[in-house]
């Protein structure tokens, strides 16, 4: 089929015996949407640039508030589905340093102060390769964190963390990891070993800033 542009955008089969026409929205997630195809494409571009606030979309794209909210949700759902279906691989390699940390995400409902269910998220970043992972966990117990470490980090890596009791050095070493810690109560960088987790903390800052900007949700760690 060939894509044709005019007053309408449509697919047309050029086989003489067929000559079938299909709307450009047919059979995809544009089907059923009421905004124009061009406006939808512009919205997607703006979303990639983090420019889809209600005010911006009203002024620049002429989209109503509810439509902006719906389309922001659509885009997040598409990304979530893609991440869920994507084959996961372990990050890092033997001798590479991986910084790990856990953080709590919360959301208040419609600025009323009512807090929706909280979610612990666990993440890591490899200093050498810049590979990252970010996964939800039911809690930050040693069992939960150890399971995600083994799932997402290659054996032989060097793990840097804070001194949270859930990070059991003995269990990490038994699983094939080296483990260094920094006590944030006293230092951001351990004065004796040089261990720090500033890369993963910076990643949290970026993630929470984007989360708050897109969802208007305060976050705490």
C-alpha positions in Angstrom: 0.0 0.0 0.0 1.1 3.6 -0.6 0.5 6.6 1.7 -1.4 9.5 0.0 -1.6 13.1 1.3 -4.4 15.5 0.5 -7.5 16.7 2.2 -7.3 13.3 3.9 -4.3 11.1 4.6 -4.9 7.4 3.7 -3.3 4.2 2.5 -4.2 2.9 -0.9 -3.4 -0.5 -2.5 -2.2 0.0 -6.0 -2.9 -3.6 -7.1 -5.6 -3.2 -9.7 -7.7 -6.1 -8.4 -7.7 -4.6 -4.9 -7.6 -0.8 -5.0 -8.5 -0.8 -1.2 -8.4 2.4 0.8 -7.6 2.5 4.5 -7.6 5.6 6.7 -4.2 6.4 8.3 -5.6 5.8 11.7 -7.0 2.3 10.9 -5.7 -0.5 13.0 -3.4 1.6 15.2 -3.6 3.6 18.4 -4.7 6.8 16.5 -8.0 5.0 15.7 -10.8 6.7 17.6 -8.9 9.9 18.4 -10.7 13.1 17.6 -7.8 15.5 17.1 -6.4 15.8 13.6 -3.6 13.5 12.6 -1.2 16.5 12.1 -2.0 17.8 15.6 -1.4 14.3 17.0 2.0 14.1 15.4 2.9 17.6 16.6 1.8 16.6 20.1 4.1 13.5 20.0 7.0 15.7 19.0 6.3 18.1 21.8 6.0 15.3 24.3 9.4 14.0 23.3 10.7 17.6 24.1 8.8 17.6 27.4 6.6 20.5 26.2 3.1 19.1 26.7 1.8 21.1 29.7 -1.9 22.1 29.6 -1.0 25.8 29.0 1.5 25.1 26.3 -0.8 22.7 24.4 -3.7 25.1 24.6 -1.6 28.0 23.3 0.5 26.2 20.7 -1.6 23.2 19.6 -5.2 24.3 20.4 -5.9 21.2 22.4 -8.4 21.2 25.3 -7.3 20.4 28.8 -8.9 17.0 29.0 -7.4 16.0 25.7 -4.0 17.0 26.8 -4.3 14.9 29.9 -5.5 11.9 27.9 -2.7 12.1 25.4 -0.1 12.5 28.0 -1.5 9.3 29.6 -1.5 7.6 26.1 2.2 8.4 25.6 3.2 7.1 29.1 1.2 3.9 28.5 3.0 3.3 25.2 6.4 3.8 26.9 5.4 1.5 29.8 4.3 -1.2 27.4 7.5 -1.0 25.4 9.6 -1.3 28.5 7.6 -4.2 29.8 8.0 -6.1 26.5 11.7 -5.2 26.0 14.1 -8.0 26.8 16.0 -7.2 30.0 19.7 -7.7 30.2 22.1 -7.4 33.1 24.2 -4.2 33.2 28.0 -3.8 34.0 30.8 -6.4 33.7 33.5 -7.9 35.9 35.4 -5.2 37.8 33.0 -2.3 36.7 31.5 -0.1 39.4 27.7 0.0 39.7 26.1 2.6 42.0 22.7 1.5 43.5 20.0 3.2 45.5 16.3 3.0 46.3 13.8 5.8 46.4 10.2 6.3 47.3 7.7 7.8 44.8 4.4 9.3 46.1 1.6 11.2 44.4 -1.0 13.5 45.8 -4.5 13.3 44.4 -5.7 16.5 42.6 -3.8 18.7 45.1 -6.1 17.7 47.8 -3.4 16.4 50.1 -4.7 12.8 49.9 -1.7 10.6 49.2 -2.1 7.7 46.7 -0.3 4.4 47.3 3.5 4.8 47.6 5.9 3.0 45.4 9.5 2.0 46.1 11.8 2.0 43.1 15.3 0.5 42.9 17.9 1.6 40.4 21.5 1.3 39.4 24.0 2.9 37.0 27.3 1.5 35.7 30.0 4.2 35.8 31.9 2.6 32.9 29.2 1.8 30.4 26.5 4.3 31.6 24.0 1.4 31.5 21.1 1.8 33.9 18.2 -0.1 35.3 15.1 1.1 37.2 12.6 -1.4 38.7 9.8 -1.3 41.2 10.1 -3.3 44.4 7.5 -4.0 47.1 9.8 -2.7 49.8 13.5 -2.1 50.5 14.1 -5.2 52.5 17.3 -7.2 52.0 15.4 -10.0 50.3 13.8 -7.6 47.7 16.9 -5.7 47.0 19.1 -8.8 46.7 16.7 -10.3 44.2 16.9 -7.2 41.9 20.6 -6.9 42.3 21.2 -10.5 41.0 18.6 -10.0 38.2 20.0 -6.7 36.9 23.8 -6.6 37.6 26.4 -9.0 36.2 28.3 -11.1 38.7 31.8 -9.8 39.4 30.7 -6.2 39.4 31.7 -3.8 42.2 28.7 -2.4 44.0 28.7 1.0 45.7 25.8 1.9 48.0 24.9 3.8 51.1 24.8 2.1 54.5 21.1 1.1 54.4 20.8 -2.2 56.3 19.1 -3.9 53.3 22.4 -4.0 51.5 24.1 -7.1 53.2 27.8 -7.1 52.3 28.1 -10.8 53.2 25.3 -11.8 50.9 26.5 -9.6 48.1 30.0 -11.2 48.3 28.5 -14.7 48.4 26.7 -13.8 45.2 29.9 -12.8 43.5 30.0 -9.0 44.0 32.4 -6.7 45.8 30.7 -4.1 48.0 31.7 -0.6 49.0 29.7 1.8 51.1 29.5 5.4 52.0 27.7 6.7 55.2 25.6 9.7 54.1 25.1 10.6 57.7 28.7 11.9 57.8 29.9 12.2 54.2 28.8 12.3 50.6 32.2 10.8 49.6 33.9 8.4 52.0 37.2 10.1 52.9 39.1 6.9 53.2 37.9 4.8 50.3 36.5 7.4 47.9 33.2 5.5 47.6 30.2 7.6 46.6 26.8 7.2 44.9 26.5 10.7 43.3 25.8 9.3 39.8 22.7 7.3 40.8 21.5 10.2 43.0 21.8 12.5 40.1 19.7 10.0 38.1 17.1 10.1 40.8 17.0 13.9 40.6 16.3 13.8 36.9 13.7 11.1 37.2 11.8 12.8 39.9 11.9 16.2 38.2 10.4 14.7 35.1 7.8 12.8 37.1 6.8 15.9 38.9 6.7 18.0 35.8 4.6 15.6 33.8 2.3 14.4 36.6 2.4 17.3 39.0 3.3 14.9 41.7 5.6 15.6 44.6 8.2 12.9 45.4 10.2 12.0 48.4 13.1 9.6 49.1 
